[in-house]
Amino acid sequence: AKANGCDSKRWSFLTGALIEIDAITEQFGLGFAREVDGPFIFSHTLRTIVLDPRGRIQRMFIGNDWSAKELAAELRKAAKIPMTDSPRQPIPAEATGKHRPL
């Protein structure tokens, strides 16, 4: 965060080997590309993910068309889910607001 001129109390940036970054972005349908002459190393699409206490996806907001009220509602829903030892599961289509093809 500091290297990008951002307040590290408010921002965290994902970093690692390219293969690791590619693996995590693929899980969330997040596209990214290296910028040639831009101010950043990478340009990417936006995802805001709400996880439940088990580490499973409660909701994935795609882009920035969501409101603080919507995010707060999803956080409250996620907080009500009891913590269990359930294994992590794939992202359900309803979490993204889109249906997956059969």
MDTraj code that builds the backbone (N, CA, C; nanometers):
import mdtraj as md
import numpy as np

residues = "ALA LYS ALA ASN GLY CYS ASP SER LYS ARG TRP SER PHE LEU THR GLY ALA LEU ILE GLU ILE ASP ALA ILE THR GLU GLN PHE GLY LEU GLY PHE ALA ARG GLU VAL ASP GLY PRO PHE ILE PHE SER HIS THR LEU ARG THR ILE VAL LEU ASP PRO ARG GLY ARG ILE GLN ARG MET PHE ILE GLY ASN ASP TRP SER ALA LYS GLU LEU ALA ALA GLU LEU ARG LYS ALA ALA LYS ILE PRO MET THR ASP SER PRO ARG GLN PRO ILE PRO ALA GLU ALA THR GLY LYS HIS ARG PRO LEU".split()
xyz = np.array([
    [0.0829, -0.1189, 0.0000],
    [0.0000, 0.0000, 0.0000],
    [0.0875, 0.1255, 0.0000],
    [0.1869, 0.1277, 0.0868],
    [0.2728, 0.2467, 0.0961],
    [0.3463, 0.2733, -0.0344],
    [0.3898, 0.1666, -0.1019],
    [0.4625, 0.1825, -0.2276],
    [0.3757, 0.2483, -0.3354],
    [0.2436, 0.2368, -0.3200],
    [0.1499, 0.2965, -0.4156],
    [0.0912, 0.4272, -0.3648],
    [0.1475, 0.4801, -0.2543],
    [0.0994, 0.6063, -0.1998],
    [-0.0351, 0.5960, -0.1305],
    [-0.0695, 0.4755, -0.0825],
    [-0.1987, 0.4536, -0.0167],
    [-0.1790, 0.4301, 0.1325],
    [-0.2798, 0.4626, 0.2102],
    [-0.2784, 0.4438, 0.3548],
    [-0.2913, 0.2944, 0.3856],
    [-0.1879, 0.2345, 0.4438],
    [-0.1896, 0.0905, 0.4704],
    [-0.2903, 0.0520, 0.5781],
    [-0.3463, 0.1485, 0.6503],
    [-0.4519, 0.1184, 0.7468],
    [-0.5853, 0.0946, 0.6758],
    [-0.5960, 0.1404, 0.5507],
    [-0.7218, 0.1287, 0.4776],
    [-0.7130, 0.0367, 0.3559],
    [-0.5922, 0.0087, 0.3087],
    [-0.5753, -0.0679, 0.1854],
    [-0.4819, -0.1861, 0.2056],
    [-0.5138, -0.2961, 0.1399],
    [-0.4260, -0.4126, 0.1314],
    [-0.4191, -0.4498, -0.0156],
    [-0.3030, -0.4873, -0.0615],
    [-0.2858, -0.5244, -0.2012],
    [-0.2374, -0.6681, -0.2098],
    [-0.2944, -0.7423, -0.3043],
    [-0.2535, -0.8793, -0.3285],
    [-0.1236, -0.8784, -0.4070],
    [-0.0293, -0.9568, -0.3615],
    [0.0970, -0.9666, -0.4328],
    [0.1479, -1.1101, -0.4237],
    [0.2398, -1.1425, -0.5076],
    [0.2960, -1.2770, -0.5105],
    [0.3484, -1.3058, -0.6493],
    [0.3847, -1.4298, -0.6696],
    [0.4316, -1.4729, -0.8018],
    [0.3142, -1.4662, -0.8999],
    [0.3413, -1.4386, -1.0247],
    [0.2372, -1.4254, -1.1265],
    [0.1459, -1.5472, -1.1302],
    [0.1992, -1.6652, -1.1158],
    [0.1171, -1.7866, -1.1197],
    [0.0201, -1.7907, -1.0017],
    [0.0611, -1.7391, -0.8842],
    [-0.0262, -1.7344, -0.7667],
    [-0.1371, -1.6307, -0.7856],
    [-0.1007, -1.5153, -0.8388],
    [-0.1992, -1.4105, -0.8645],
    [-0.3007, -1.4600, -0.9672],
    [-0.2531, -1.5255, -1.0711],
    [-0.3412, -1.5791, -1.1745],
    [-0.4374, -1.6815, -1.1151],
    [-0.3897, -1.7670, -1.0257],
    [-0.4747, -1.8704, -0.9660],
    [-0.5882, -1.8090, -0.8839],
    [-0.5591, -1.7087, -0.8032],
    [-0.6648, -1.6504, -0.7199],
    [-0.7601, -1.5648, -0.8017],
    [-0.7101, -1.4927, -0.9001],
    [-0.7997, -1.4106, -0.9815],
    [-0.8925, -1.4985, -1.0650],
    [-0.8442, -1.6134, -1.1070],
    [-0.9273, -1.7059, -1.1847],
    [-1.0441, -1.7582, -1.1008],
    [-1.0207, -1.7814, -0.9718],
    [-1.1269, -1.8318, -0.8840],
    [-1.2429, -1.7344, -0.8724],
    [-1.2156, -1.6053, -0.8868],
    [-1.3185, -1.5041, -0.8714],
    [-1.3612, -1.4417, -1.0041],
    [-1.3150, -1.4970, -1.1162],
    [-1.3519, -1.4425, -1.2457],
    [-1.2984, -1.3018, -1.2661],
    [-1.1866, -1.2730, -1.2052],
    [-1.1264, -1.1399, -1.2091],
    [-1.0244, -1.1350, -1.3216],
    [-1.0429, -1.0423, -1.4144],
    [-0.9484, -1.0282, -1.5246],
    [-0.8433, -0.9234, -1.4929],
    [-0.7224, -0.9444, -1.5385],
    [-0.6176, -0.8442, -1.5200],
    [-0.5213, -0.8482, -1.6370],
    [-0.4562, -0.7358, -1.6595],
    [-0.3591, -0.7259, -1.7680],
    [-0.2478, -0.6307, -1.7267],
    [-0.1302, -0.6572, -1.7743],
    [-0.0170, -0.5700, -1.7458],
    [-0.0322, -0.4418, -1.8269],
    [-0.0142, -0.3270, -1.7606],
    [-0.0213, -0.1983, -1.8300],
    [0.1142, -0.1662, -1.8927],
    [0.1107, -0.1141, -2.0128],
    [0.2350, -0.0796, -2.0820],
    [0.2868, 0.0564, -2.0360],
    [0.2029, 0.1595, -2.0448],
    [0.2468, 0.2939, -2.0094],
    [0.1622, 0.3555, -1.8984],
    [0.0928, 0.2739, -1.8219],
    [0.0052, 0.3268, -1.7172],
    [0.0790, 0.3509, -1.5872],
    [0.0087, 0.4103, -1.4898],
    [0.0703, 0.4394, -1.3605],
    [0.0849, 0.3164, -1.2719],
    [0.0191, 0.2068, -1.3071],
    [0.0231, 0.0856, -1.2260],
    [0.0842, -0.0281, -1.3055],
    [0.1252, -0.1319, -1.2358],
    [0.1823, -0.2478, -1.3028],
    [0.0722, -0.3269, -1.3719],
    [-0.0434, -0.3409, -1.3033],
    [-0.1551, -0.4167, -1.3574],
    [-0.2822, -0.3337, -1.3534],
    [-0.3680, -0.3574, -1.4475],
    [-0.5023, -0.3018, -1.4487],
    [-0.5955, -0.4214, -1.4331],
    [-0.7043, -0.4062, -1.3571],
    [-0.7906, -0.5211, -1.3338],
    [-0.9359, -0.4803, -1.3164],
    [-1.0231, -0.5795, -1.3290],
    [-1.1645, -0.5587, -1.3024],
    [-1.1857, -0.5605, -1.1519],
    [-1.3062, -0.5248, -1.1082],
    [-1.3334, -0.5108, -0.9651],
    [-1.4281, -0.6185, -0.9157],
    [-1.3944, -0.6774, -0.8021],
    [-1.4797, -0.7716, -0.7302],
    [-1.4748, -0.7340, -0.5827],
    [-1.5907, -0.7321, -0.5188],
    [-1.5981, -0.7154, -0.3739],
    [-1.6628, -0.8427, -0.3214],
    [-1.5911, -0.9133, -0.2357],
    [-1.6339, -1.0440, -0.1884],
    [-1.6681, -1.0367, -0.0401],
    [-1.7845, -1.0898, -0.0029],
    [-1.8234, -1.1028, 0.1372],
    [-1.8120, -1.2506, 0.1719],
    [-1.7294, -1.2820, 0.2708],
    [-1.7112, -1.4200, 0.3156],
    [-1.7889, -1.4427, 0.4440],
    [-1.8402, -1.5646, 0.4609],
    [-1.9064, -1.5983, 0.5865],
    [-1.8005, -1.6462, 0.6858],
    [-1.8383, -1.6739, 0.8108],
    [-1.7397, -1.7166, 0.9117],
    [-1.6655, -1.8455, 0.8773],
    [-1.7210, -1.9242, 0.7839],
    [-1.6550, -2.0486, 0.7421],
    [-1.5544, -2.0253, 0.6305],
    [-1.5465, -1.9003, 0.5818],
    [-1.4566, -1.8706, 0.4711],
    [-1.5190, -1.8964, 0.3358],
    [-1.6506, -1.9176, 0.3330],
    [-1.7214, -1.9406, 0.2071],
    [-1.7806, -1.8095, 0.1577],
    [-1.7989, -1.8014, 0.0283],
    [-1.8497, -1.6775, -0.0304],
    [-1.9982, -1.6615, 0.0006],
    [-2.0309, -1.5517, 0.0650],
    [-2.1695, -1.5147, 0.0920],
    [-2.2265, -1.4414, -0.0300],
    [-2.1471, -1.3483, -0.0839],
    [-2.1905, -1.2681, -0.1989],
    [-2.0694, -1.2117, -0.2712],
    [-2.0779, -1.2087, -0.4023],
    [-1.9750, -1.1461, -0.4837],
    [-2.0406, -1.0314, -0.5600],
    [-1.9920, -0.9106, -0.5348],
    [-2.0391, -0.7940, -0.6092],
    [-1.9424, -0.7728, -0.7253],
    [-1.9947, -0.7663, -0.8458],
    [-1.9118, -0.7470, -0.9643],
    [-1.9187, -0.6003, -1.0035],
    [-1.8030, -0.5382, -1.0203],
    [-1.7981, -0.3957, -1.0517],
    [-1.8193, -0.3119, -0.9271],
    [-1.8617, -0.1879, -0.9468],
    [-1.8829, -0.1000, -0.8313],
    [-2.0239, -0.0415, -0.8297],
    [-2.1186, -0.1187, -0.8797],
    [-2.2578, -0.0730, -0.8856],
    [-2.3377, -0.1096, -0.7610],
    [-2.2716, -0.1370, -0.6499],
    [-2.3413, -0.1711, -0.5264],
    [-2.3368, -0.0524, -0.4306],
    [-2.4297, -0.0541, -0.3356],
    [-2.4351, 0.0549, -0.2383],
    [-2.3816, 0.0070, -0.1028],
    [-2.3497, 0.1010, -0.0178],
    [-2.3044, 0.0672, 0.1174],
    [-2.4139, -0.0094, 0.1920],
    [-2.5390, 0.0247, 0.1647],
    [-2.6525, -0.0430, 0.2281],
    [-2.6570, -0.1908, 0.1869],
    [-2.6354, -0.2184, 0.0570],
    [-2.6336, -0.3571, 0.0089],
    [-2.5185, -0.4358, 0.0719],
    [-2.4014, -0.3742, 0.0774],
    [-2.2852, -0.4411, 0.1357],
    [-2.3095, -0.4694, 0.2835],
    [-2.3611, -0.3718, 0.3578],
    [-2.3885, -0.3894, 0.5006],
    [-2.4883, -0.5028, 0.5230],
    [-2.5901, -0.5121, 0.4379],
    [-2.6897, -0.6196, 0.4508],
    [-2.6250, -0.7564, 0.4322],
    [-2.5366, -0.7683, 0.3343],
    [-2.4682, -0.8958, 0.3111],
    [-2.3734, -0.9303, 0.4258],
    [-2.3066, -0.8306, 0.4815],
    [-2.2184, -0.8543, 0.5961],
    [-2.2989, -0.9033, 0.7161],
    [-2.4164, -0.8429, 0.7384],
    [-2.5022, -0.8874, 0.8495],
    [-2.5496, -1.0310, 0.8273],
    [-2.5892, -1.0643, 0.7028],
    [-2.6320, -1.2018, 0.6727],
    [-2.5181, -1.3007, 0.6975],
    [-2.4003, -1.2651, 0.6497],
    [-2.2849, -1.3540, 0.6645],
    [-2.2497, -1.3746, 0.8112],
    [-2.2620, -1.2703, 0.8912],
    [-2.2268, -1.2786, 1.0336],
    [-2.3200, -1.3717, 1.1100],
    [-2.4399, -1.3964, 1.0594],
    [-2.5373, -1.4829, 1.1265],
    [-2.5119, -1.6311, 1.1015],
    [-2.4285, -1.6630, 1.0045],
    [-2.4018, -1.8027, 0.9697],
    [-2.3056, -1.8617, 1.0723],
    [-2.3436, -1.9753, 1.1337],
    [-2.2556, -2.0350, 1.2352],
    [-2.1271, -2.0893, 1.1735],
    [-2.0205, -2.0806, 1.2505],
    [-1.8920, -2.1316, 1.2038],
    [-1.8928, -2.2839, 1.2190],
    [-1.8540, -2.3552, 1.1144],
    [-1.8447, -2.5012, 1.1178],
    [-1.7143, -2.5421, 1.0519],
    [-1.6892, -2.6692, 1.0496],
    [-1.5689, -2.7206, 0.9843],
    [-1.5963, -2.7645, 0.8414],
    [-1.7035, -2.7120, 0.7814],
    [-1.7380, -2.7497, 0.6446],
    [-1.6260, -2.7119, 0.5489],
    [-1.5954, -2.7985, 0.4526],
    [-1.4935, -2.7629, 0.3533],
    [-1.5427, -2.6504, 0.2646],
    [-1.4483, -2.5759, 0.2099],
    [-1.4842, -2.4686, 0.1162],
    [-1.5452, -2.5285, -0.0090],
    [-1.6394, -2.4564, -0.0649],
    [-1.7096, -2.5052, -0.1826],
    [-1.6975, -2.4038, -0.2946],
    [-1.7263, -2.4457, -0.4192],
    [-1.7213, -2.3511, -0.5316],
    [-1.8196, -2.2367, -0.5117],
    [-1.7973, -2.1286, -0.5815],
    [-1.8831, -2.0114, -0.5740],
    [-2.0206, -2.0472, -0.6296],
    [-2.1269, -2.0356, -0.5474],
    [-2.2607, -2.0642, -0.6015],
    [-2.3049, -1.9546, -0.6964],
    [-2.3815, -1.9903, -0.7987],
    [-2.4258, -1.8927, -0.8987],
    [-2.5043, -1.7797, -0.8344],
    [-2.5845, -1.8109, -0.7305],
    [-2.6641, -1.7052, -0.6675],
    [-2.5775, -1.6033, -0.5951],
    [-2.4548, -1.6378, -0.5589],
    [-2.3657, -1.5421, -0.4926],
    [-2.3179, -1.4335, -0.5879],
    [-2.3144, -1.4652, -0.7155],
    [-2.2675, -1.3685, -0.8142],
    [-2.3812, -1.2919, -0.8774],
    [-2.5023, -1.3363, -0.8523],
    [-2.6165, -1.2728, -0.9158],
    [-2.6330, -1.3159, -1.0600],
    [-2.5532, -1.4119, -1.1028],
    [-2.5608, -1.4629, -1.2396],
    [-2.5764, -1.6134, -1.2344],
    [-2.6432, -1.6709, -1.3323],
    [-2.6584, -1.8151, -1.3390],
    [-2.5480, -1.8728, -1.4257],
    [-2.4956, -1.9838, -1.3816],
    [-2.3913, -2.0510, -1.4599],
    [-2.4553, -2.1365, -1.5678],
    [-2.3910, -2.1488, -1.6826],
    [-2.4457, -2.2345, -1.7885],
    [-2.4418, -2.3812, -1.7467],
    [-2.5350, -2.4597, -1.7974],
    [-2.5388, -2.6030, -1.7649],
    [-2.4370, -2.6797, -1.8435],
])
top = md.Topology()
chain = top.add_chain()
for i, resn in enumerate(residues, 1):
    res = top.add_residue(resn, chain, resSeq=i)
    for name in ("N", "CA", "C"):
        top.add_atom(name, md.element.get_by_symbol(name[0]), res)
traj = md.Trajectory(xyz[None], top)
